[in-house]
Amino acid sequence: MAQTSTDLNGTAAKVLLQAILMGTPVLTLDGELPVEFLQPGDRILTRKGARRVSQVAVSVIQNARVVRISHDTLGVDRPFEDVTVSAGQQIVIRDWRARAMFGTAQAMIPAKQLVDGEYIKAETMAEARFFSLSFEEDAVIYAGGLELACPALVAA
């Protein structure tokens, strides 16, 4: 789903909405911080070590399609509490779903493909404020007890 987003510098861009809902804690070098507190230059812990955030895009979406993942659904403390992400957010999974769907020990798939209607639910929010983090290269961050993909910053 392409949306028009505005980054913290006021730049509008078309983005594929891979985003984290406001309030979701993200693991940084200073501990966990809500995603809305992050700014370009902040150092975030990724699977490849600490990386600096290049851009933070903020999207306010009306009638937003989201996916709510219940506590412990993807493993012990994965997520550590209910987490809501955009339907297009890529999530790293490391359980029976990866083996059943892809024949591998782990896989990265959009949240909407994980919906089971019981523990992982598709929902619509009247209005949602999402934050998309971009880095110099593709990264996988830790947010709310999940591993979420963040794309590399694309030059316009």
Backbone as ProteinMPNN parsed JSONL, in Angstrom:
{"seq_chain_A": "MAQTSTDLNGTAAKVLLQAILMGTPVLTLDGELPVEFLQPGDRILTRKGARRVSQVAVSVIQNARVVRISHDTLGVDRPFEDVTVSAGQQIVIRDWRARAMFGTAQAMIPAKQLVDGEYIKAETMAEARFFSLSFEEDAVIYAGGLELACPALVAA", "coords_chain_A": {"N_chain_A": [[0.857, -1.165, 0.0], [0.797, 2.046, -1.001], [1.551, 5.152, 0.392], [1.283, 8.675, 0.999], [3.781, 10.194, 2.736], [5.226, 12.152, 5.365], [8.37, 13.205, 6.319], [10.364, 13.992, 9.27], [11.56, 16.342, 8.55], [9.769, 17.575, 6.953], [9.55, 16.675, 4.351], [7.806, 15.341, 1.671], [6.961, 12.085, 0.526], [6.434, 9.166, -1.497], [5.816, 6.102, -0.108], [6.189, 2.595, 0.567], [4.217, 1.308, 2.927], [5.804, 0.213, 5.511], [5.73, 0.006, 8.677], [5.783, 1.164, 12.108], [3.564, 1.324, 14.786], [2.776, 4.241, 16.665], [4.116, 4.538, 19.93], [5.23, 2.03, 20.184], [7.897, 0.248, 21.625], [11.338, 0.607, 20.803], [14.491, -0.921, 20.52], [17.342, 0.699, 21.525], [20.68, 2.123, 21.798], [20.471, 3.446, 24.151], [18.67, 2.021, 25.605], [15.233, 0.864, 25.64], [13.092, 2.827, 23.684], [10.141, 4.687, 22.947], [8.973, 4.568, 19.594], [8.253, 7.041, 18.494], [9.966, 8.871, 19.667], [12.348, 8.723, 18.39], [14.952, 9.973, 16.254], [16.603, 11.119, 13.233], [19.977, 10.043, 13.136], [20.034, 8.896, 15.658], [21.148, 5.992, 17.43], [20.372, 2.731, 16.798], [19.78, -0.594, 17.867], [20.502, -3.307, 15.827], [20.261, -6.38, 13.926], [22.773, -6.507, 12.889], [24.372, -5.114, 14.608], [24.868, -1.852, 16.154], [23.259, 0.796, 14.457], [22.939, 3.912, 12.755], [20.013, 5.864, 12.514], [18.776, 6.968, 9.467], [16.576, 8.292, 8.407], [13.371, 9.323, 9.547], [10.175, 8.654, 8.854], [6.944, 9.901, 9.092], [3.658, 8.849, 9.141], [0.3, 9.606, 8.981], [-2.527, 7.877, 8.966], [-5.788, 7.467, 7.808], [-8.449, 5.246, 8.562], [-6.752, 2.988, 8.847], [-5.185, -0.005, 7.921], [-4.181, -2.486, 9.998], [-2.117, -4.838, 11.828], [-2.503, -6.751, 14.644], [-0.507, -8.306, 16.925], [-0.55, -10.77, 19.258], [0.727, -11.147, 22.612], [3.457, -13.355, 23.14], [2.908, -14.903, 20.847], [4.63, -15.501, 18.687], [6.642, -16.91, 19.834], [8.421, -17.327, 22.98], [8.026, -14.427, 24.78], [7.832, -13.055, 22.358], [5.806, -11.309, 20.596], [6.735, -9.297, 23.518], [4.641, -8.004, 24.632], [1.315, -7.201, 23.488], [1.57, -6.129, 20.129], [1.195, -3.715, 17.594], [1.371, -3.333, 14.151], [1.883, -1.944, 10.832], [0.057, -3.361, 8.094], [1.75, -4.064, 6.015], [4.252, -4.335, 7.155], [7.348, -5.934, 7.327], [8.182, -8.873, 9.006], [10.42, -10.819, 10.917], [10.248, -14.231, 11.235], [10.64, -17.129, 13.263], [9.714, -19.795, 13.641], [7.395, -22.573, 13.546], [5.875, -21.561, 11.456], [7.631, -20.467, 9.555], [8.885, -22.765, 8.631], [6.661, -24.201, 7.656], [5.569, -22.467, 5.696], [7.724, -21.676, 4.065], [9.734, -23.561, 4.165], [12.069, -23.144, 5.601], [14.23, -22.308, 8.39], [13.905, -19.73, 9.286], [12.156, -16.772, 8.264], [11.21, -13.808, 6.424], [8.362, -11.979, 6.383], [5.419, -10.145, 5.291], [3.332, -8.652, 7.774], [0.567, -8.953, 7.363], [0.322, -11.447, 6.162], [0.594, -13.197, 8.223], [-1.719, -13.293, 9.637], [-4.089, -14.951, 11.592], [-6.516, -14.732, 12.705], [-7.063, -15.255, 15.345], [-4.822, -15.094, 17.237], [-3.199, -13.429, 15.875], [-4.336, -10.678, 14.458], [-6.128, -8.998, 11.895], [-6.957, -5.643, 11.726], [-8.817, -2.555, 11.66], [-8.003, 0.751, 12.151], [-9.403, 3.846, 13.105], [-7.802, 6.122, 12.908], [-4.329, 6.225, 12.565], [-1.008, 6.731, 13.689], [1.936, 6.24, 12.207], [5.383, 5.21, 12.173], [8.146, 5.087, 10.136], [11.297, 3.78, 9.932], [14.411, 4.44, 8.447], [17.572, 3.325, 7.188], [21.106, 3.486, 6.27], [21.629, 1.119, 5.001], [19.729, -1.901, 4.387], [18.046, -3.045, 7.311], [17.41, -4.975, 10.272], [15.486, -4.446, 12.983], [14.868, -4.383, 16.571], [11.83, -4.377, 18.028], [9.358, -4.013, 20.341], [9.699, -6.652, 21.09], [9.797, -8.03, 18.754], [11.361, -8.822, 15.591], [11.876, -6.558, 13.167], [11.837, -5.561, 9.774], [13.589, -2.906, 8.272], [13.848, -0.696, 5.655], [16.574, 0.256, 3.444], [17.584, 3.642, 3.022], [16.271, 5.278, 0.291], [17.543, 7.074, -2.364], [16.165, 10.062, -3.671]], "CA_chain_A": [[0.0, 0.0, 0.0], [1.603, 3.265, -1.066], [0.958, 6.279, 1.104], [2.112, 9.86, 1.035], [4.282, 10.362, 4.086], [6.044, 13.329, 5.598], [9.402, 12.931, 7.32], [10.465, 15.024, 10.3], [12.018, 17.581, 7.929], [8.687, 18.098, 6.144], [9.657, 16.198, 2.988], [6.77, 14.372, 1.31], [7.46, 11.015, -0.325], [5.608, 7.973, -1.614], [6.517, 4.989, 0.528], [5.447, 1.383, 0.869], [4.091, 1.463, 4.37], [6.349, -0.733, 6.469], [5.793, 1.0, 9.734], [5.514, 0.793, 13.493], [2.575, 2.192, 15.4], [3.232, 5.108, 17.74], [4.12, 3.918, 21.25], [5.967, 0.768, 20.185], [9.279, 0.43, 22.075], [12.413, 0.185, 19.899], [15.73, -1.107, 21.266], [18.405, 1.626, 21.137], [21.836, 2.053, 22.693], [20.034, 4.031, 25.419], [17.56, 1.208, 26.104], [14.029, 0.923, 24.818], [12.432, 4.123, 23.571], [9.01, 4.662, 22.015], [9.403, 4.898, 18.237], [8.037, 8.463, 18.188], [11.057, 9.667, 20.236], [13.554, 8.531, 17.59], [15.27, 11.0, 15.271], [17.784, 10.784, 12.432], [21.228, 10.106, 13.89], [19.961, 8.019, 16.827], [21.72, 4.666, 17.2], [19.41, 1.666, 17.056], [20.37, -1.932, 17.804], [20.001, -4.127, 14.727], [20.888, -7.702, 13.882], [24.172, -6.317, 12.497], [24.984, -4.172, 15.535], [24.253, -0.519, 16.231], [23.21, 1.565, 13.21], [22.311, 5.226, 12.872], [18.799, 6.093, 11.74], [18.978, 7.978, 8.428], [15.352, 9.056, 8.204], [12.157, 8.893, 10.237], [9.002, 9.128, 8.119], [5.729, 9.822, 9.9], [2.456, 8.74, 8.325], [-0.978, 9.571, 9.688], [-3.402, 7.186, 8.026], [-7.188, 7.297, 8.178], [-8.911, 3.88, 8.283], [-5.503, 2.252, 8.658], [-5.182, -1.47, 8.066], [-3.094, -2.859, 10.901], [-2.089, -6.212, 12.317], [-2.216, -6.822, 16.076], [0.114, -9.589, 17.262], [-0.698, -10.989, 20.692], [1.859, -11.543, 23.451], [3.975, -14.731, 23.056], [2.404, -15.633, 19.685], [5.711, -15.944, 17.803], [7.664, -17.5, 20.693], [8.437, -16.768, 24.332], [8.249, -12.972, 24.752], [7.85, -12.571, 20.977], [6.276, -10.104, 21.265], [6.638, -9.359, 24.974], [3.279, -7.536, 24.898], [0.658, -7.041, 22.198], [2.201, -5.143, 19.266], [0.451, -3.412, 16.377], [2.204, -2.827, 13.061], [1.165, -1.81, 9.571], [-0.159, -4.652, 7.44], [2.875, -4.356, 5.141], [5.523, -4.431, 7.885], [8.049, -7.211, 7.233], [8.526, -9.418, 10.321], [11.22, -12.045, 10.894], [9.648, -15.31, 12.028], [11.561, -18.245, 13.503], [8.952, -20.872, 14.267], [6.8, -23.525, 12.61], [5.336, -20.85, 10.297], [8.699, -20.356, 8.556], [9.067, -24.089, 8.032], [5.454, -24.571, 6.917], [5.329, -21.595, 4.554], [8.888, -21.477, 3.201], [10.682, -24.66, 4.273], [13.315, -22.657, 6.186], [14.176, -22.092, 9.842], [13.429, -18.367, 9.524], [11.7, -16.086, 7.06], [10.738, -12.448, 6.605], [7.125, -11.857, 5.629], [4.547, -9.052, 5.732], [2.463, -8.98, 8.906], [-0.764, -9.369, 6.901], [0.352, -12.868, 5.815], [0.606, -13.975, 9.461], [-3.036, -13.211, 10.276], [-4.796, -16.203, 11.806], [-7.837, -14.387, 13.216], [-7.174, -15.511, 16.779], [-3.693, -14.506, 17.952], [-2.705, -12.377, 14.99], [-5.6, -10.194, 13.905], [-6.204, -7.824, 11.029], [-7.895, -4.679, 12.281], [-8.815, -1.227, 11.053], [-8.018, 1.841, 13.138], [-9.952, 5.069, 12.515], [-6.625, 6.919, 12.566], [-3.107, 5.675, 13.152], [0.246, 7.45, 13.415], [2.981, 5.257, 11.991], [6.745, 5.69, 12.017], [9.006, 4.227, 9.324], [12.709, 4.088, 10.143], [15.282, 4.054, 7.336], [18.992, 3.282, 7.492], [21.962, 3.516, 5.083], [21.448, -0.191, 4.363], [18.617, -2.631, 4.992], [18.323, -3.422, 8.698], [16.372, -5.63, 11.06], [15.529, -3.852, 14.319], [14.12, -5.046, 17.625], [10.762, -3.478, 18.463], [8.27, -4.702, 21.022], [9.968, -8.085, 21.181], [9.8, -8.59, 17.402], [12.409, -8.395, 14.67], [11.179, -5.896, 12.078], [12.676, -5.09, 8.688], [13.576, -1.483, 7.932], [14.553, -0.605, 4.366], [17.627, 1.254, 3.24], [17.114, 4.932, 2.518], [16.345, 5.342, -1.17], [17.769, 8.441, -2.822], [15.092, 10.524, -4.553]], "C_chain_A": [[0.898, 1.222, 0.0], [0.836, 4.399, -0.399], [1.857, 7.487, 0.897], [2.497, 10.095, 2.473], [5.089, 11.644, 4.164], [7.078, 12.992, 6.646], [9.501, 14.111, 8.283], [10.981, 16.356, 9.755], [10.957, 18.171, 7.005], [8.721, 17.651, 4.695], [8.582, 15.149, 2.723], [7.373, 13.338, 0.376], [6.426, 9.905, -0.397], [6.406, 6.817, -1.029], [5.602, 3.784, 0.599], [5.399, 1.321, 2.374], [4.523, 0.21, 5.122], [6.591, 0.122, 7.689], [5.349, 0.442, 11.076], [4.554, 1.811, 14.082], [3.193, 2.995, 16.546], [3.116, 4.379, 19.086], [4.893, 2.617, 21.332], [7.406, 1.009, 20.63], [10.28, -0.165, 21.089], [13.697, 0.126, 20.715], [16.83, -0.216, 20.695], [19.604, 1.407, 22.059], [21.52, 2.651, 24.059], [18.899, 3.241, 26.059], [16.37, 1.32, 25.171], [13.42, 2.322, 24.869], [11.232, 3.98, 22.649], [9.458, 5.176, 20.646], [9.256, 6.381, 17.926], [9.123, 9.369, 18.768], [12.325, 9.606, 19.383], [13.697, 9.615, 16.528], [16.443, 10.527, 14.426], [19.057, 10.996, 13.262], [21.214, 9.241, 15.142], [20.513, 6.646, 16.462], [20.777, 3.591, 17.718], [20.146, 0.332, 16.992], [19.683, -2.721, 16.694], [20.663, -5.489, 14.802], [22.358, -7.61, 13.51], [24.885, -5.326, 13.402], [24.27, -2.834, 15.512], [24.365, 0.187, 14.885], [22.513, 2.883, 13.474], [21.076, 5.299, 11.975], [19.085, 7.208, 10.74], [17.763, 8.884, 8.28], [14.235, 8.452, 9.047], [10.986, 9.502, 9.464], [7.778, 8.901, 8.994], [4.534, 9.81, 8.959], [1.246, 8.716, 9.241], [-1.985, 9.048, 8.683], [-4.806, 7.083, 8.606], [-7.611, 5.884, 7.765], [-7.729, 2.962, 7.972], [-5.702, 0.756, 8.87], [-3.947, -1.842, 8.874], [-3.192, -4.337, 11.245], [-1.672, -6.163, 13.779], [-1.73, -8.233, 16.39], [0.091, -9.729, 18.775], [0.596, -11.467, 21.337], [2.17, -13.031, 23.278], [3.532, -15.518, 21.825], [3.508, -16.206, 18.812], [6.876, -16.563, 18.578], [7.604, -16.844, 22.06], [8.87, -15.303, 24.253], [8.427, -12.416, 23.342], [6.423, -12.42, 20.508], [6.083, -10.194, 22.775], [5.349, -8.723, 25.484], [2.623, -7.398, 23.532], [1.314, -5.903, 21.422], [1.334, -4.964, 18.025], [1.399, -2.794, 15.362], [1.335, -2.627, 11.828], [1.066, -3.18, 8.908], [1.024, -5.049, 6.564], [4.211, -4.515, 5.832], [6.102, -5.832, 7.777], [8.51, -7.634, 8.627], [9.354, -10.683, 10.128], [10.524, -13.057, 11.799], [10.637, -16.464, 12.1], [10.816, -19.377, 14.195], [8.373, -21.768, 13.181], [6.262, -22.838, 11.359], [6.381, -20.739, 9.184], [8.902, -21.693, 7.853], [7.869, -24.467, 7.168], [5.284, -23.756, 5.637], [6.487, -21.557, 3.561], [9.912, -22.605, 3.252], [12.031, -24.252, 4.832], [13.128, -22.44, 7.683], [13.692, -20.69, 10.193], [13.031, -17.749, 8.191], [11.261, -14.679, 7.416], [9.493, -12.283, 5.735], [6.29, -10.683, 6.141], [3.603, -9.52, 6.834], [1.11, -9.508, 8.445], [-0.808, -10.847, 6.532], [0.384, -13.766, 7.043], [-0.771, -14.06, 10.12], [-3.687, -14.587, 10.354], [-6.199, -15.966, 12.385], [-8.013, -14.599, 14.702], [-6.073, -14.811, 17.568], [-3.032, -13.38, 17.17], [-3.905, -11.909, 14.187], [-5.411, -8.983, 13.009], [-7.283, -6.916, 11.612], [-7.829, -3.4, 11.46], [-8.904, -0.212, 12.174], [-8.541, 3.092, 12.436], [-8.832, 6.0, 12.077], [-5.429, 6.322, 13.275], [-1.923, 6.527, 12.746], [1.352, 6.4, 13.391], [4.321, 5.939, 11.8], [7.533, 4.651, 11.231], [10.444, 4.693, 9.508], [13.51, 3.602, 8.944], [16.733, 4.179, 7.772], [19.781, 3.363, 6.187], [21.853, 2.209, 4.297], [20.267, -0.874, 5.039], [19.005, -3.088, 6.391], [17.13, -4.171, 9.27], [16.531, -5.112, 12.48], [14.711, -4.692, 15.285], [13.099, -4.047, 18.169], [9.639, -4.291, 19.091], [8.464, -6.198, 21.162], [9.917, -8.787, 19.836], [11.024, -8.107, 16.649], [11.704, -7.863, 13.433], [12.168, -5.384, 11.039], [12.489, -3.6, 8.489], [14.404, -1.34, 6.664], [15.671, 0.419, 4.391], [16.983, 2.52, 2.71], [17.321, 4.969, 1.016], [16.513, 6.797, -1.582], [16.678, 8.833, -3.811], [15.655, 11.108, -5.824]], "O_chain_A": [[1.687, 1.405, 0.927], [-0.365, 4.572, -0.607], [3.054, 7.342, 0.649], [1.63, 10.187, 3.343], [5.574, 12.153, 3.153], [6.733, 12.546, 7.74], [8.8, 15.11, 8.124], [10.857, 17.385, 10.418], [11.218, 19.171, 6.337], [7.985, 18.199, 3.875], [8.463, 14.177, 3.469], [8.202, 13.67, -0.471], [5.635, 9.722, 0.528], [7.55, 6.587, -1.421], [4.382, 3.927, 0.682], [6.441, 1.285, 3.029], [3.741, -0.714, 5.342], [7.557, 0.885, 7.733], [4.658, -0.572, 11.174], [4.718, 3.017, 13.894], [4.026, 2.488, 17.297], [2.129, 3.688, 19.34], [5.186, 2.141, 22.429], [8.079, 1.88, 20.078], [10.105, -1.282, 20.601], [13.966, 1.023, 21.513], [17.208, -0.351, 19.531], [19.544, 0.602, 22.988], [22.234, 2.386, 25.027], [18.235, 3.744, 26.965], [16.489, 1.812, 24.049], [13.257, 2.914, 25.935], [11.289, 3.234, 21.671], [10.242, 6.122, 20.564], [10.056, 6.93, 17.168], [9.194, 10.539, 18.392], [13.272, 10.354, 19.626], [12.712, 10.107, 15.979], [17.195, 9.643, 14.839], [19.193, 11.983, 13.984], [22.279, 8.882, 15.646], [20.365, 6.19, 15.328], [20.434, 3.547, 18.9], [21.033, 0.148, 16.159], [18.456, -2.794, 16.627], [21.527, -5.722, 15.647], [23.12, -8.537, 13.785], [25.901, -4.754, 13.007], [23.198, -2.7, 14.923], [25.421, 0.18, 14.252], [21.612, 2.968, 14.308], [21.097, 4.852, 10.828], [19.58, 8.27, 11.116], [17.896, 10.087, 8.056], [14.163, 7.238, 9.236], [10.827, 10.722, 9.427], [7.606, 7.825, 9.567], [4.418, 10.666, 8.082], [1.172, 7.906, 10.166], [-2.263, 9.694, 7.672], [-4.99, 6.665, 9.749], [-7.174, 5.385, 6.728], [-7.719, 2.256, 6.964], [-6.298, 0.317, 9.853], [-2.817, -1.549, 8.481], [-4.202, -4.993, 10.99], [-0.627, -5.608, 14.119], [-2.431, -9.218, 16.158], [0.652, -8.897, 19.489], [1.438, -12.1, 20.699], [1.264, -13.864, 23.269], [3.772, -16.724, 21.773], [3.346, -17.289, 18.25], [7.97, -16.722, 18.035], [6.828, -15.914, 22.275], [9.938, -14.985, 23.73], [9.107, -11.405, 23.159], [5.865, -13.409, 20.033], [5.357, -11.061, 23.261], [5.002, -8.889, 26.653], [3.31, -7.471, 22.513], [1.585, -4.84, 21.98], [0.808, -5.931, 17.474], [2.135, -1.856, 15.669], [0.192, -3.082, 11.782], [1.902, -4.053, 9.142], [1.284, -6.238, 6.383], [5.213, -4.801, 5.175], [5.428, -6.811, 8.097], [9.147, -6.86, 9.341], [9.034, -11.519, 9.282], [10.248, -12.784, 12.967], [11.366, -16.746, 11.149], [11.258, -19.861, 15.237], [8.812, -21.724, 12.031], [6.195, -23.464, 10.301], [6.055, -20.897, 8.008], [9.07, -21.746, 6.635], [8.039, -24.994, 6.069], [4.896, -24.301, 4.604], [6.269, -21.422, 2.357], [10.861, -22.61, 2.468], [13.034, -24.919, 4.581], [12.002, -22.395, 8.178], [13.132, -20.476, 11.268], [13.511, -18.154, 7.132], [10.973, -14.388, 8.577], [9.552, -12.428, 4.513], [6.435, -10.272, 7.292], [3.134, -10.658, 6.818], [0.559, -10.415, 9.067], [-1.879, -11.452, 6.582], [0.216, -14.979, 6.919], [-0.958, -14.826, 11.066], [-3.825, -15.292, 9.354], [-6.975, -16.91, 12.533], [-9.015, -14.166, 15.27], [-6.36, -14.021, 18.468], [-2.391, -12.498, 17.74], [-4.428, -12.639, 13.345], [-4.645, -8.07, 13.316], [-8.378, -7.366, 11.946], [-6.906, -3.194, 10.671], [-9.773, -0.303, 13.042], [-8.162, 3.369, 11.297], [-8.9, 6.598, 11.003], [-5.508, 5.957, 14.448], [-1.836, 6.99, 11.609], [1.66, 5.765, 14.399], [4.402, 7.076, 11.335], [7.584, 3.481, 11.61], [10.766, 5.856, 9.267], [13.314, 2.48, 8.476], [17.083, 5.016, 8.605], [19.191, 3.314, 5.108], [21.972, 2.203, 3.072], [19.851, -0.478, 6.128], [20.149, -3.473, 6.631], [15.998, -4.019, 8.812], [17.571, -5.308, 13.109], [13.965, -5.586, 14.885], [13.465, -3.001, 18.704], [9.045, -5.152, 18.442], [7.494, -6.937, 21.335], [9.985, -10.015, 19.778], [11.645, -7.111, 17.019], [11.019, -8.606, 12.73], [13.214, -4.836, 11.387], [11.369, -3.091, 8.533], [15.54, -1.811, 6.606], [15.711, 1.316, 5.233], [15.958, 2.471, 2.029], [18.422, 4.719, 0.527], [15.719, 7.653, -1.194], [16.306, 8.046, -4.682], [14.899, 11.55, -6.689]]}, "name": "protein", "num_of_chains": 1, "seq": "MAQTSTDLNGTAAKVLLQAILMGTPVLTLDGELPVEFLQPGDRILTRKGARRVSQVAVSVIQNARVVRISHDTLGVDRPFEDVTVSAGQQIVIRDWRARAMFGTAQAMIPAKQLVDGEYIKAETMAEARFFSLSFEEDAVIYAGGLELACPALVAA"}
